[in-house]
C-alpha cells in the first residue's frame, strides 16, 4: 500500500513537471510566432485592420484615463466626434492592451505584448480543452501546438491583423468542448458551451454565427442518439440561457441602438459572399506560397486529405468532425452557390474563407486525437509527429520572414501617430444618412447657430459645455455622431433637453434651444445599458461561485 502511494506521488510530480514544460514551450512559441513579423529590427507588419484595432485600444485607454470604466463611445475616433465601436464590437478583452498603454508602454510595445498574451492564452486554452476530453497530455499538447500555430490563425496575426477573430479563435476549443460534452450527456458540462459561445460573441460576433452553423451540423450528425436523450435538449436550453445572461451587457445595448436608427451595415452590405469565393486551385496556391489573408495552410489541407483517406478507421466523433471539416471547406470555395445567401443574414459573414476557422479546429483536433492510429510501431508514430512539428515550425518561421508587400513594414516609432479617421473597412457603425467626408473636415464645428449666440465654449473628453442665448426656438447641431444615450442638460433652466439625430445634418446630434442658459452635453448610459450590465455581472459572479463550489465538492 505504501509503495503504491509512492508511485502515485511520483506520477503526480511527473505530470506537474510535464505540464510546466508544455507551458514553457507555449510561452516560447507565443513569441516565436510574431518575432519576424512584429519584433525583429523594431519593425512591425501593418496588417489590413491594424489601424482600426489600434484605435480601439487607444480609445479604451483614453476612456479609462478619464475614469469611464465601461465606455460606450470611443472618442479617439474622428478627432473627438466619437464612434460607438464599443457598442457593436465588444471591448471586454481589449482591457489588457489598454492597461499596457496606461502603465506607460508605447503603442508598439503594448500591441506586441498583447499579441504574445493572446498567443499564450490560445495555446493554454486549447491544451486544457482537449485534455478535458482526452487525458493523454502529449496529445493535448499536439492539438494546442497545431491549432495555435495554424496558418489561418497566423494570417489573422499578420496579413489581416484581425484582432477580433484572433481573440475568437481562443474560445473555439472551449465552445467545441461544450457541445461535445452535451452530446455525450456529461452532467453539468453544458457550462463550457456557455463560456465558449460567450467568448465568441464578446470577441467576434461573426465567428459566433459560424460556430452556430457548426453546432447545427454536429447535432444533425448525432440526431439519432439525441432522440433517446431528453436531457441533451435541456442542457442546450440551459447553455443558451446562461449565454444570454453572460453577454446581455453587450447584446441588448447593441439591439437598442439598431432599433433606434439605421447604420451603414444595415443599408448596404460591405461585400457579398459570392464576390469573395475562390477556387480550390487558388487556395492551394496560397497554401504553397505560405502567405495570404485566406491561407488554410499546407498542414491542414494535407491532414484533411490524409484523415479523409483513413475515414473508416477513425472513431465516430472524429469521423463526424472530418465530415464537417470537408463540408465547411466546400462552403469556402466557389463550388458552393453563394448567391443564394447573398441577401440573407449569412451574408454578414462577408468572406467564405472564414469557414476555415472550423476546418482548422476540426482537422487539428482529429489529427491529435487519432495520430497514434497512423502506424503500428510507436517509434514510427513518434518520428512522424516529430516531423510534423518541425515542418509546422519551419512554415511558421518562413511565413514571418517572407511576408509580401514590404511597404507594409513600419517602424515601431511610426505607430505612435495613429490616425483617428480610420473606422474600418465598411464604416459599419456610422449612422446611415451621415456624409462623413463632409463633417470630418471640421470636427469641432457647431452648426445651425445663426439665431443662437454661443459663449464660453469648453470642450472636454466626450463632452462640451457652453452658454447660449436665442430669441426664438432654434436647433443646434453638435459635432458628435448621434447614438442613443447622449444627454443635454441646461444648468441654468435646470432641465434636460432631448437629443435627436439632426434633420439638417443627418447622423449628427441635434438639440433645440430657446431663451438663455448653460448647456452640458455628454454621453450617459441608457437604462437598458445599466440593467443589462448588472444582469451580466450577477451572472458572471454566480458562475464563478458555482465553479468554486463544484471544485470543493
C-alpha positions as CSV (number, residue, x, y, z in Angstrom):
1,X,0.0,0.0,0.0
2,X,2.8,2.4,0.9
3,X,4.6,1.6,-2.3
4,X,1.5,2.3,-4.3
5,X,1.2,5.7,-2.6
6,X,4.8,6.5,-3.5
7,X,4.2,5.5,-7.1
8,X,1.1,7.8,-7.2
9,X,3.1,10.7,-5.8
10,X,5.9,10.2,-8.4
11,X,3.3,10.1,-11.2
12,X,1.8,13.3,-9.9
13,X,5.2,15.1,-9.7
14,X,6.0,13.9,-13.3
15,X,2.6,15.2,-14.5
16,X,3.2,18.6,-12.9
17,X,6.7,18.7,-14.3
18,X,5.4,17.8,-17.8
19,X,2.7,20.5,-17.6
20,X,5.3,23.1,-16.7
21,X,7.4,22.1,-19.7
22,X,4.4,22.4,-22.0
23,X,3.6,25.8,-20.6
24,X,7.2,27.0,-21.0
25,X,7.1,25.8,-24.6
26,X,3.8,27.6,-25.2
27,X,5.4,30.8,-24.0
28,X,8.4,30.4,-26.3
29,X,6.1,29.7,-29.3
30,X,4.0,32.7,-28.5
31,X,7.0,35.0,-29.0
32,X,8.4,32.9,-31.9
33,X,5.2,33.2,-33.9
34,X,5.5,37.0,-34.2
35,X,9.2,37.6,-33.8
36,X,10.0,38.1,-37.5
37,X,6.8,40.0,-38.4
38,X,6.4,42.2,-35.3
39,X,9.6,42.4,-33.2
40,X,12.8,41.9,-35.4
41,X,14.6,45.1,-36.1
42,X,11.8,47.1,-34.4
43,X,9.7,46.7,-37.5
44,X,6.0,45.6,-37.5
45,X,4.0,44.3,-40.3
46,X,1.0,46.6,-40.6
47,X,-2.0,44.3,-41.4
48,X,-5.3,45.2,-43.0
49,X,-7.1,46.1,-39.7
50,X,-4.1,47.2,-37.7
51,X,-5.2,50.9,-37.8
52,X,-8.7,50.2,-36.7
53,X,-7.8,47.9,-33.7
54,X,-5.0,50.1,-32.5
55,X,-7.5,53.0,-32.5
56,X,-9.9,50.8,-30.4
57,X,-7.2,50.1,-27.9
58,X,-6.1,53.8,-27.8
59,X,-9.7,54.9,-27.3
60,X,-10.3,52.5,-24.5
61,X,-7.1,53.6,-22.8
62,X,-8.2,57.2,-23.0
63,X,-11.6,56.4,-21.6
64,X,-10.1,54.6,-18.7
65,X,-7.8,57.5,-18.1
66,X,-10.9,59.7,-17.8
67,X,-12.5,57.2,-15.4
68,X,-15.0,55.9,-17.9
69,X,-14.8,52.2,-16.9
70,X,-17.3,50.7,-19.3
71,X,-17.3,53.2,-22.2
72,X,-20.0,53.0,-24.9
73,X,-18.4,55.6,-27.2
74,X,-14.8,55.7,-28.4
75,X,-13.8,59.4,-28.6
76,X,-10.4,58.7,-30.0
77,X,-12.1,58.1,-33.4
78,X,-12.9,61.1,-35.6
79,X,-10.9,63.7,-33.6
80,X,-13.3,63.5,-30.7
81,X,-16.6,63.2,-32.6
82,X,-17.0,59.7,-31.2
83,X,-17.6,56.3,-32.7
84,X,-19.8,53.7,-31.0
85,X,-17.5,50.8,-31.8
86,X,-17.7,49.5,-28.1
87,X,-21.5,49.1,-28.6
88,X,-21.1,47.0,-31.7
89,X,-17.7,45.4,-31.2
90,X,-17.2,44.4,-27.6
91,X,-14.0,45.7,-25.9
92,X,-14.0,43.5,-22.9
93,X,-10.9,41.6,-24.0
94,X,-9.1,44.7,-25.0
95,X,-8.6,45.9,-21.4
96,X,-5.1,44.2,-21.1
97,X,-3.8,46.1,-24.1
98,X,-5.3,49.4,-22.8
99,X,-3.7,48.6,-19.4
100,X,-0.3,48.3,-21.0
101,X,-0.8,51.8,-22.5
102,X,-1.8,53.2,-19.2
103,X,1.4,52.0,-17.4
104,X,3.5,53.8,-20.0
105,X,4.3,51.3,-22.7
106,X,4.4,52.6,-26.3
107,X,1.7,51.7,-28.8
108,X,4.0,49.1,-30.4
109,X,5.1,47.6,-27.1
110,X,1.5,47.4,-25.9
111,X,0.3,45.8,-29.1
112,X,3.2,43.2,-29.3
113,X,2.9,42.3,-25.6
114,X,-0.9,41.9,-26.1
115,X,-0.4,39.6,-29.1
116,X,2.0,37.4,-27.2
117,X,-0.6,37.2,-24.4
118,X,-3.3,36.2,-26.9
119,X,-1.0,33.5,-28.4
120,X,-0.1,32.2,-24.9
121,X,-3.8,32.0,-23.8
122,X,-4.8,30.3,-27.0
123,X,-2.2,27.6,-26.5
124,X,-3.2,27.1,-22.9
125,X,-7.0,27.1,-23.6
126,X,-6.6,24.7,-26.5
127,X,-4.4,22.4,-24.3
128,X,-6.8,22.2,-21.4
129,X,-9.9,22.0,-23.6
130,X,-8.5,18.9,-25.4
131,X,-7.3,17.4,-22.1
132,X,-10.8,17.7,-20.7
133,X,-11.9,15.2,-23.4
134,X,-8.7,13.2,-23.8
135,X,-6.5,12.9,-20.7
136,X,-3.3,12.0,-22.8
137,X,-1.2,15.0,-22.2
138,X,1.1,14.8,-25.2
139,X,-2.0,14.6,-27.5
140,X,-3.4,17.7,-25.8
141,X,0.0,19.4,-26.4
142,X,0.0,18.3,-30.0
143,X,-3.5,19.8,-30.6
144,X,-2.6,23.0,-28.9
145,X,0.6,23.3,-30.9
146,X,-1.1,22.6,-34.3
147,X,-4.1,24.8,-33.6
148,X,-2.1,27.7,-32.1
149,X,0.5,27.6,-35.0
150,X,-2.1,27.1,-37.7
151,X,-1.7,29.0,-40.9
152,X,-5.1,30.6,-40.8
153,X,-4.5,31.9,-37.3
154,X,-1.1,33.2,-38.4
155,X,-2.7,35.1,-41.3
156,X,-5.1,36.7,-38.7
157,X,-2.0,37.7,-36.7
158,X,-0.1,39.3,-39.6
159,X,-1.7,39.9,-43.0
160,X,-5.2,40.7,-41.8
161,X,-4.4,41.9,-38.2
162,X,-7.9,40.6,-37.5
163,X,-7.8,41.1,-33.7
164,X,-11.4,40.2,-33.1
165,X,-11.2,36.9,-35.0
166,X,-7.9,36.2,-33.4
167,X,-9.4,36.5,-29.9
168,X,-12.4,34.4,-31.0
169,X,-10.0,31.6,-32.1
170,X,-9.0,31.5,-28.4
171,X,-12.5,30.4,-27.4
172,X,-13.4,28.0,-30.3
173,X,-11.9,24.9,-28.5
174,X,-14.0,25.7,-25.3
175,X,-17.2,26.1,-27.4
176,X,-16.5,22.7,-29.1
177,X,-15.7,21.1,-25.7
178,X,-19.2,22.3,-24.5
179,X,-21.2,20.9,-27.4
180,X,-19.2,17.7,-27.3
181,X,-19.9,17.2,-23.6
182,X,-23.6,18.0,-24.1
183,X,-24.0,15.4,-26.9
184,X,-22.1,12.9,-24.6
185,X,-24.6,13.7,-21.9
186,X,-21.9,14.7,-19.4
187,X,-23.7,16.1,-16.4
188,X,-23.2,19.8,-15.8
189,X,-20.7,20.2,-18.6
190,X,-23.1,22.4,-20.7
191,X,-21.5,25.4,-18.9
192,X,-18.5,25.0,-21.2
193,X,-20.7,25.8,-24.2
194,X,-22.0,28.9,-22.5
195,X,-18.4,30.0,-21.7
196,X,-17.2,29.3,-25.3
197,X,-20.1,30.9,-27.0
198,X,-20.0,33.9,-24.7
199,X,-16.3,34.3,-25.6
200,X,-17.1,34.1,-29.3
201,X,-19.9,36.7,-29.1
202,X,-17.9,39.1,-27.0
203,X,-14.8,38.9,-29.3
204,X,-16.2,38.4,-32.8
205,X,-19.9,38.0,-33.4
206,X,-19.4,36.6,-36.9
207,X,-17.3,33.7,-35.5
208,X,-20.2,33.1,-33.1
209,X,-22.5,32.8,-36.1
210,X,-20.1,30.4,-37.9
211,X,-19.9,28.2,-34.8
212,X,-23.7,28.2,-34.5
213,X,-23.7,26.6,-38.0
214,X,-21.2,24.1,-36.7
215,X,-23.4,23.3,-33.8
216,X,-26.4,22.6,-36.0
217,X,-24.3,20.3,-38.2
218,X,-22.9,18.4,-35.2
219,X,-26.3,18.0,-33.7
220,X,-27.8,16.7,-37.0
221,X,-25.0,14.1,-37.2
222,X,-26.0,12.9,-33.7
223,X,-29.7,13.3,-34.1
224,X,-30.4,9.6,-33.6
225,X,-28.7,9.4,-30.3
226,X,-30.2,12.7,-29.2
227,X,-33.8,11.4,-29.7
228,X,-33.2,9.0,-26.9
229,X,-31.8,11.6,-24.5
230,X,-34.2,14.4,-23.5
231,X,-31.5,15.7,-21.1
232,X,-29.4,16.8,-24.1
233,X,-32.1,19.3,-25.1
234,X,-32.5,20.6,-21.6
235,X,-28.7,21.1,-21.4
236,X,-28.8,23.0,-24.7
237,X,-31.5,25.3,-23.4
238,X,-29.6,25.9,-20.2
239,X,-26.5,26.8,-22.2
240,X,-28.4,29.2,-24.4
241,X,-30.0,30.9,-21.3
242,X,-26.7,31.3,-19.5
243,X,-25.0,32.6,-22.6
244,X,-27.7,35.3,-23.0
245,X,-27.2,36.3,-19.3
246,X,-23.4,36.4,-19.6
247,X,-23.5,38.5,-22.8
248,X,-26.6,40.7,-22.1
249,X,-24.4,43.7,-21.3
250,X,-23.3,43.6,-24.9
251,X,-26.3,42.1,-26.8
252,X,-29.2,44.3,-25.5
253,X,-27.4,47.7,-25.8
254,X,-26.5,46.7,-29.4
255,X,-30.1,45.8,-30.2
256,X,-31.2,49.1,-28.6
257,X,-29.1,51.1,-31.0
258,X,-30.1,49.1,-34.0
259,X,-33.8,49.6,-33.2
260,X,-33.3,53.3,-32.6
261,X,-31.7,54.2,-36.0
262,X,-30.2,52.7,-39.1
263,X,-26.5,52.2,-39.6
264,X,-24.2,51.7,-42.6
265,X,-24.1,47.9,-42.2
266,X,-27.9,47.8,-42.4
267,X,-28.2,49.9,-45.5
268,X,-25.7,48.2,-47.8
269,X,-23.6,45.1,-47.2
270,X,-19.8,45.7,-47.0
271,X,-19.4,42.9,-49.6
272,X,-21.2,39.8,-50.8
273,X,-20.1,36.2,-50.2
274,X,-20.5,35.4,-53.9
275,X,-17.9,38.1,-54.7
276,X,-15.2,36.6,-52.4
277,X,-15.4,32.9,-53.0
278,X,-12.2,31.4,-54.5
279,X,-11.3,28.3,-56.5
280,X,-9.7,25.3,-54.9
281,X,-6.6,25.9,-57.0
282,X,-6.3,29.5,-55.7
283,X,-6.5,28.3,-52.1
284,X,-3.8,25.6,-52.9
285,X,-1.6,28.3,-54.5
286,X,-1.9,30.5,-51.4
287,X,-1.0,27.5,-49.1
288,X,2.1,26.7,-51.2
289,X,3.2,30.3,-51.2
290,X,2.6,30.2,-47.4
291,X,1.2,33.7,-47.1
292,X,-2.1,35.4,-47.7
293,X,-5.1,36.7,-45.7
294,X,-7.0,33.4,-46.5
295,X,-4.3,30.8,-46.0
296,X,-5.7,27.5,-44.9
297,X,-2.2,26.1,-44.8
298,X,-0.3,23.1,-46.2
299,X,-0.6,21.2,-43.0
300,X,-4.4,21.5,-42.6
301,X,-5.0,20.7,-46.3
302,X,-2.7,17.7,-46.3
303,X,-4.1,16.4,-43.0
304,X,-7.7,16.8,-44.2
305,X,-7.0,14.7,-47.3
306,X,-4.9,12.2,-45.2
307,X,-7.5,11.8,-42.5
308,X,-10.3,11.6,-45.1
309,X,-8.4,8.6,-46.7
310,X,-8.5,6.7,-43.4
311,X,-12.0,7.8,-42.6
312,X,-13.3,4.3,-41.7
313,X,-10.5,3.7,-39.2
314,X,-11.4,6.8,-37.2
315,X,-13.6,6.9,-34.1
316,X,-17.2,8.1,-34.6
317,X,-16.7,11.6,-33.3
318,X,-13.6,12.1,-35.4
319,X,-15.4,10.9,-38.5
320,X,-18.1,13.4,-37.8
321,X,-15.5,16.2,-37.4
322,X,-13.8,15.3,-40.7
323,X,-17.2,15.3,-42.5
324,X,-17.9,18.8,-41.0
325,X,-14.4,20.0,-41.9
326,X,-14.9,18.8,-45.5
327,X,-18.3,20.4,-45.7
328,X,-17.0,23.8,-44.4
329,X,-14.1,23.6,-46.8
330,X,-16.6,23.1,-49.6
331,X,-18.6,26.1,-48.4
332,X,-15.4,28.2,-48.7
333,X,-15.0,27.5,-52.4
334,X,-16.8,28.8,-55.5
335,X,-18.3,25.3,-55.9
336,X,-21.0,26.4,-53.5
337,X,-23.6,28.8,-55.0
338,X,-23.1,31.7,-52.5
339,X,-25.5,33.9,-54.5
340,X,-28.5,32.1,-52.8
341,X,-27.4,33.5,-49.4
342,X,-26.3,37.0,-50.6
343,X,-29.5,38.5,-49.3
344,X,-29.7,36.5,-46.1
345,X,-28.3,37.1,-42.6
346,X,-25.4,34.7,-43.6
347,X,-24.1,37.3,-45.9
348,X,-22.9,39.2,-42.8
349,X,-20.0,36.7,-42.8
350,X,-18.7,38.7,-45.8
351,X,-15.9,36.2,-46.8
352,X,-16.5,32.4,-47.4
353,X,-12.9,31.6,-46.3
354,X,-14.0,32.5,-42.8
355,X,-15.2,28.9,-42.7
356,X,-11.5,27.9,-42.5
357,X,-11.9,28.6,-38.7
358,X,-13.9,25.5,-38.3
359,X,-11.8,23.5,-40.8
360,X,-8.7,24.3,-38.8
361,X,-10.3,23.4,-35.5
362,X,-11.7,20.1,-36.7
363,X,-8.6,18.9,-38.6
364,X,-6.2,19.8,-35.7
365,X,-8.4,18.1,-33.2
366,X,-8.8,14.9,-35.2
367,X,-5.2,14.7,-36.1
368,X,-4.1,15.0,-32.4
369,X,-6.8,12.6,-31.3
370,X,-6.0,9.8,-33.8
371,X,-2.3,10.2,-34.5
372,X,-1.4,7.1,-32.6
373,X,-3.5,5.1,-35.0
374,X,-1.5,6.1,-38.1
375,X,1.3,3.5,-37.7
376,X,1.6,0.2,-35.9
377,X,5.0,0.9,-34.4
378,X,5.3,3.6,-31.7
379,X,8.7,4.7,-32.8
380,X,7.4,5.4,-36.3
381,X,4.5,7.4,-34.9
382,X,6.8,9.5,-32.7
383,X,9.1,10.2,-35.7
384,X,6.2,11.1,-37.8
385,X,4.8,13.5,-35.2
386,X,8.2,15.0,-34.7
387,X,8.5,15.6,-38.4
388,X,5.1,17.3,-38.4
389,X,6.1,19.6,-35.5
390,X,9.4,20.5,-37.2
391,X,7.6,21.1,-40.5
392,X,5.0,23.4,-38.9
393,X,7.7,25.4,-37.1
394,X,9.6,25.8,-40.5
395,X,6.4,27.0,-42.2
396,X,5.7,29.5,-39.4
397,X,9.3,30.9,-39.5
398,X,9.2,31.1,-43.3
399,X,5.9,32.9,-43.2
400,X,7.3,35.7,-40.9
401,X,10.4,36.1,-43.0
402,X,8.9,36.1,-46.5
403,X,5.8,38.3,-45.9
404,X,4.6,40.1,-49.1
405,X,4.2,43.8,-49.6
406,X,7.3,45.3,-47.9
407,X,5.7,48.7,-47.9
408,X,3.5,47.4,-45.0
409,X,6.5,47.1,-42.8
410,X,6.6,50.1,-40.4
411,X,8.9,51.1,-37.6
412,X,7.6,50.9,-34.1
413,X,8.1,54.6,-33.7
414,X,5.6,55.4,-36.6
415,X,2.9,53.6,-34.7
416,X,2.8,56.4,-32.2
417,X,1.0,58.5,-34.7
418,X,-2.3,56.6,-35.1
419,X,-4.7,58.4,-37.4
420,X,-8.1,58.6,-35.8
421,X,-10.1,58.9,-39.0
422,X,-9.9,55.2,-39.9
423,X,-13.2,53.4,-39.0
424,X,-12.6,50.0,-40.5
425,X,-13.2,48.8,-44.0
426,X,-17.0,49.4,-44.2
427,X,-17.5,52.1,-41.6
428,X,-20.4,49.9,-40.4
429,X,-21.4,51.7,-37.2
430,X,-21.8,55.2,-38.8
431,X,-25.4,56.4,-38.9
432,X,-26.6,55.6,-42.4
433,X,-27.5,59.1,-43.6
434,X,-24.4,60.8,-42.5
435,X,-22.0,62.3,-45.0
436,X,-18.8,61.5,-43.1
437,X,-16.5,63.3,-45.5
438,X,-18.4,66.5,-45.1
439,X,-18.2,66.6,-41.3
440,X,-14.8,65.1,-40.6
441,X,-13.1,68.1,-42.2
442,X,-14.3,70.3,-39.4
443,X,-14.6,68.0,-36.3
444,X,-15.2,70.9,-33.9
445,X,-17.7,72.8,-35.9
446,X,-21.1,73.6,-34.2
447,X,-23.7,74.0,-37.0
448,X,-27.0,75.8,-37.2
449,X,-26.2,78.7,-34.8
450,X,-27.3,81.6,-37.0
451,X,-30.0,82.6,-34.5
452,X,-28.0,81.5,-31.4
453,X,-25.2,83.3,-29.7
454,X,-22.7,80.8,-28.1
455,X,-20.1,81.9,-25.5
456,X,-17.7,80.3,-23.1
457,X,-17.4,77.0,-25.1
458,X,-15.4,74.4,-23.2
459,X,-14.5,71.1,-24.9
460,X,-13.9,68.1,-22.6
461,X,-13.3,64.5,-23.3
462,X,-16.5,63.3,-25.0
463,X,-18.4,66.4,-23.8
464,X,-18.9,70.1,-24.3
465,X,-20.3,73.0,-22.2
466,X,-21.3,76.4,-23.4
467,X,-23.6,79.4,-22.7
468,X,-26.2,80.2,-25.2
469,X,-28.8,82.9,-25.9
470,X,-31.5,83.0,-28.5
471,X,-34.7,85.0,-29.0
472,X,-36.6,82.1,-30.6
473,X,-36.5,78.3,-30.5
474,X,-33.7,77.2,-32.7
475,X,-31.8,73.9,-33.5
476,X,-28.2,73.4,-32.8
477,X,-26.2,70.6,-34.4
478,X,-23.3,69.4,-32.3
479,X,-20.2,67.7,-33.8
480,X,-20.9,64.3,-32.3
481,X,-22.1,61.2,-34.2
482,X,-25.6,60.6,-32.9
483,X,-26.2,57.4,-30.8
484,X,-28.9,56.8,-28.3
485,X,-27.6,57.8,-24.9
486,X,-26.5,61.3,-25.5
487,X,-27.8,63.8,-23.0
488,X,-28.0,67.6,-22.9
489,X,-28.7,69.4,-19.6
490,X,-29.4,73.1,-19.2
491,X,-27.8,74.0,-15.9
492,X,-29.5,77.4,-15.7
493,X,-33.0,76.3,-16.5
494,X,-32.4,73.0,-14.7
495,X,-34.0,70.9,-17.3
496,X,-33.0,68.0,-19.6
497,X,-33.0,68.7,-23.3
498,X,-33.9,65.9,-25.8
499,X,-31.1,64.9,-28.2
500,X,-32.0,63.6,-31.6
501,X,-30.4,62.8,-34.9
502,X,-30.2,66.1,-36.8
503,X,-32.6,66.8,-39.7
504,X,-30.1,69.4,-41.1
505,X,-27.0,67.1,-40.9
506,X,-28.5,63.6,-40.5
507,X,-26.3,61.4,-38.3
508,X,-25.1,64.2,-36.0
509,X,-26.6,65.1,-32.6
510,X,-29.1,67.9,-32.5
511,X,-30.7,69.8,-29.7
512,X,-33.5,72.5,-29.5
513,X,-32.7,75.7,-27.6
514,X,-34.8,78.7,-26.5
515,X,-34.0,81.7,-24.3
516,X,-30.8,81.8,-22.3
517,X,-28.9,79.0,-20.4
518,X,-25.8,76.9,-20.0
519,X,-25.7,73.5,-21.8
520,X,-23.7,70.5,-20.7
521,X,-23.7,67.8,-23.5
522,X,-22.3,64.3,-22.7
523,X,-23.0,60.6,-23.1
524,X,-24.8,58.9,-20.3
525,X,-25.6,55.2,-20.1
526,X,-29.2,54.3,-21.0
527,X,-31.4,52.3,-18.7
528,X,-31.0,49.2,-20.9
529,X,-27.2,49.5,-20.8
530,X,-27.2,49.8,-17.0
531,X,-29.7,47.0,-16.3
532,X,-28.0,44.6,-18.8
533,X,-24.6,45.3,-17.2
534,X,-25.9,44.4,-13.7
535,X,-27.5,41.2,-15.1
536,X,-24.2,40.2,-16.7
537,X,-22.2,41.0,-13.5
538,X,-24.5,38.9,-11.4
539,X,-24.4,36.0,-13.9
540,X,-20.6,36.1,-14.1
541,X,-20.2,36.3,-10.3
542,X,-22.7,33.4,-9.9
543,X,-20.8,31.3,-12.5
544,X,-17.5,31.8,-10.6
545,X,-19.1,30.9,-7.3
546,X,-20.7,27.8,-8.9
547,X,-17.3,26.7,-10.2
548,X,-15.7,27.2,-6.8
549,X,-18.4,25.1,-5.1
550,X,-18.2,22.4,-7.8
551,X,-14.4,22.2,-7.3
552,X,-14.8,21.9,-3.5
553,X,-17.4,19.2,-3.7
